[in-house]
């Protein structure tokens, strides 16, 4: 993987998405939901754009690994913020399951890359999972913005910040897709995982 490939525009967008994460978390810290929504939407747009650009220019090992990692960090930051905002809009066990899957899959990808130089790209179910997470988080942020400005709209939006409110129930969609995509990853790479546990030194790229 040479420097020219790493520095493609798609990879710049991936890095930019990661740099937006602290600013997104600050919006929750100061309870400014509109900036948080804007920042998250910009990050989601960079995810879409770097995917389009990567398909036209060709993917790199850097992009295959860093793009899903950036998505995981962004989604993880949003989920953590939602567990702490207004006493907790989603329960911690949801975040543990979703992020636990990400830790397992990312760790296995690191093993494949570090030991064998093999990058396992995101599957279709993994993309569905990421898309559902992004959509649900954006809808949640829109609801929180409406709640923040409900006094101007003269609408009672108190249900938005209830512990068993709409954000909680919507989160079941990415939760289910997260579990499915995690099981699919393990199944699709079962041969490679078996060979890795049985004889790591003889494992090759063809086993994935």
N, C-alpha and C positions, 0 to 999 in steps of 0.2 A: 504494500500500500504506500504509494509515493505522495509527496506533499501536494502535487498538482491535483490529484484526485480528492484529497481531503478538503482542499480549499474550494471546492465547487460551490456554486450558489446555494444548492439544496442543503449543504452542510452548514453554510453560514446561517441559514434560516433555522436549522436545528439548534445551533448554539444560541441564537437570539432568543428562541423559545425558552431555553433554560435560564437565560439572564432575566427574563420577565418574571420568573417565579417569586423572587423576594419582594418585588413591587406588588404583586398580586396578594401576597400574604399580609403586607402592610395595610392594604385596603380593608382587610378583615380586622386587623389590629385596631384601626381607628374607625371601624364601622362605617366605611364609605363604600357602599355597594356598587354605585354607578361606575367609579373608576375600576373596581374589581371586575365588573362585567366587561368593560371595555378591554382591559388588559387580557382577560381570559379569551375573549373573542379574537383579539389580535393574535394571541398564541395559537388558537385553533386554526386560524387562517394560514399562519406560517406552516402548520402541520400539513394542511391541504396543498399549499403551494410547493413545499419541498418534495411532496410525493409526486406532483405533476412534473416538476423539473427533473427529479431523479429518473422517472420513467422515460423522459425524452433524452437525457444525457447518459443514462445508464447508472446503475447503483454502484456504490463502493462498499467495501467492508466497513469503513467508518460509518457510513450512512445506515447500513443494515443494522448496526449495533446501537449507534447513538440516537437514531430517530425514535425507536420504541422506548429507549431509556429516557429521553426527554419527555415523552408522553407520560411515562410512569411517574416521573418526578412532578410533573404539572398536576396530574390527577391526584397523586398522593398528597400534595400540598393542599389542594382544594378539599379533599376528604377530611384531612386533619382540621382544617379551618371550620368545616361544617360540624365536626364533632364538638368543637369548643365554642361555637358562636351561639349566643343566647341560651346557654345552658346545655347545648347539644341538640342539633337538628337531626342527626343520625347517630345510631349507637356505635360504640367502639368495635363491637364484634363484626360489624359489616366491614369496617376499615381493615381489621385484622385479616379477614378472609381475602379481601381484594388485594391488599398489599402483600399478604403472605404468598399468594399465587405469584405476584410479580417478583418477589425475592427469590422464590424457588426457580422460576423460569430464567430470570436474569443470571442467577448463580450458575445454572447449568450452561447457559450461553457463554459465560465467562470461562467455564471449564473447557468447553469445546474450542473457544478462541485461543486461550492461553496455552493449552496443552497440544492441540492439534491444528490450530490455525483455521478452524472451521467456524463460519458464522451461520447460525440458523436464523433465517429470516422469519418475520411474523407471518402467521398463517391467515387464511381468510376469516376464521373464527376469532383470531386475535384482533383482526382489524374491526370486526363487528363489535367486539368487546370495547375496544378503544373508542369507536364512534359513539356507542351507547353511553359510555362514561362522559364523553365530551358534551353530548346533547343534554343529558340529564343535569349535568352541572350547570350548563348555560341556562336551562329552564329554571333551575333552582336560583341562580343569581338574578334572573329576571324577576322572579317572585319576591326575592329579598329587596330588590330595587323598588318594586311596587309597594312593599311594606314600608320601606324607608320614606317614601313620598306619599304615603296613603293620606296624610293630613291635607295634602294639596289636592288629592283626587277626591277627598271626602268619601272614602270607601273603607270599610272595616276589613283590614288585611291581617288581623291578629292570628288567623288560622295558619298563616304561613310559618310562624315560628313555634308552633306547637310541637311537642316531642314526637307525636304520632301524626304529623301533618303530611301534606302532599310530598314534601321533599323525601321524607322517610319511605313512603310507599313507592315513589318513582325509583329509588335507589335499588329496589329489588331487580329491576331489569338488567343493569350492568352487573349486579351481583351474580345473577344466574349465568350470564354470558361469560363472566370471569371464570367461574367454576368450569363451565363447559370447555372454554378455550384452554384452560390449564390441563384438564384431563386429555384433551386432544393433543396438546404438546407432548405429554408423556407417552401417549399411545403412538404418535407418529415417530417418535425418537426412541421407541422401546428397544429396538435392535442395538442402536448406538449405546444406550444406557446399559444394556446387558453386557455388551462387549467391554464397555468402560469399567464396569464392576468386576468382570471376570478377568480381563487382561488388558489394563490400560495401555501398556506399551505397544500392543499390537493393533490398537484401534486405528482405523483409517477413515477418510472422508466418505468413502462409499458406504459406511455403516449407517449413516444418517438417513 
